[in-house]
Amino acid sequence: MKLLLRLKFLGTDFCGWQFQPNARTVQKVLTDAARELLGTDCRITGCSRTDSGVHANDFAATLECGDGVCTIPPERLPAAFAVKLPHDVSVLSATPVAADFHPRYDVLYKEYIYRILLTPVPDPFLCGRVWHYPKRLLPDAEERMNACAAALVGRQDFASFMAAGSKIEDTVRCVKYCTVRREGDLLTLQIAADGFLYNMVRIIAGTLLLAGAGKLDADGMRKIIAAKDRAAAGATAPPEGLYLNKVVYSE
Amino acid sequence: MKLLLRLKFLGTDFCGWQFQPNARTVQKVLTDAARELLGTDCRITGCSRTDSGVHANDFAATLECGDGVCTIPPERLPAAFAVKLPHDVSVLSATPVAADFHPRYDVLYKEYIYRILLTPVPDPFLCGRVWHYPKRLLPDAEERMNACAAALVGRQDFASFMAAGSKIEDTVRCVKYCTVRREGDLLTLQIAADGFLYNMVRIIAGTLLLAGAGKLDADGMRKIIAAKDRAAAGATAPPEGLYLNKVVYSE
């Protein structure tokens, strides 16, 4: 039986999702807990990699038991995992899926959010959970950022928004929506696409901040996209503001 | 010059506010930072003690420089403290007050909130910041809890809601308001009073949960108050759900 798990994790103390030698990763912690719970080696496959310090409000992964039998009914798995897992990761649900389901290749689209805190002093409750950006933005930063964000929507080549050195060749992706909402001192970027390049959301966040500071307009954003050159875009925003927020599959 | 500081702190890694030998307390961390910043010993006096693990969205304290002169203009102090303080405490503002102002005795009223998370599995983002209570409450828990909470409002003897062993003799306090709000799986108790007895909010939170489980009604709550006996009330809820939320002085 193959199960689809929905997870939530606080990325601060994880070296990302993916197995790495001698590193605390979500995949490792989850695989160890599954072995303890089910008494057999399990294969856990994620919907994407995430970087150190990046969070997930909704991460999807499949669980396959070594001997094909899951001894705990799926609906009881979240509570069972809660006993074994550390406090910074939780399994929210577990549901059976078809044997050929793949948590990465079958994704229709994913949504990320990126949170930026604009207060002069940091907030103790948001440390490691937002990008604290104490510099002043323009009063109409939200509108300016949204004008630039809108230029990103559609099927386009996002080569300018991929970390230098990535080996991916096809850099065309389809962005469904990309908006910025300001609530008090908290700016939230919300972006969905059929796929994301390495560091794409963090580079977009860093570039949109230029618009909030009055240094970029929609025309400039279109030029950055057209350049297909990482050097044309803004700085890469730090990992702590980034959350994988939604993973959508066709039903 | 005496300054009134407004602070925010995440209580998880603090042994409360008050100085204690060999313990990391907010008062100590703040006093050390002030000495470094101002180059002189400073006296920092808080609006109340808090227990280990208890948080503050708004804590008030006065700062008096040893030699009476504060070398940094008050409006620049928050940013200056931000450089010296650890990530779990921030100074939000600093304003001059009269020499005879006392941050504890001049309080008109304080507001606390207590947050309870009702999900079956814990939330990684709320660990240490709510009381995770996975047992099922009644569908109308919010109404039942509010009926009992209303019985607490007014000038009354709250001896039943004081930790056993406290040496306070006058246990009469005036509760201004006490309400419970449910938003999704998060229950928030909000309570204001001219003063609080030791563990009062945590005992009230534990007692109101009995109402949410159908084990206590408003009549029962009035009997608990009348008993003036700690044993009559419910269990003491854990510290991690408690936040000092507002400290109000007369202008």
Interface residues (C-beta under 8 A of the other chain):
Chain A: K8 F9 L10 H55 N57 P78 A79 F81 A82 H87 D88 V89 S90 V91 L92 P120 V121 P122 D123 P124 F125 C127 G128 R129 P134
Chain B: K8 F9 L10 H55 N57 P78 A79 F81 A82 H87 D88 V89 S90 V91 L92 P120 V121 P122 D123 P124 F125 C127 G128 R129 P134
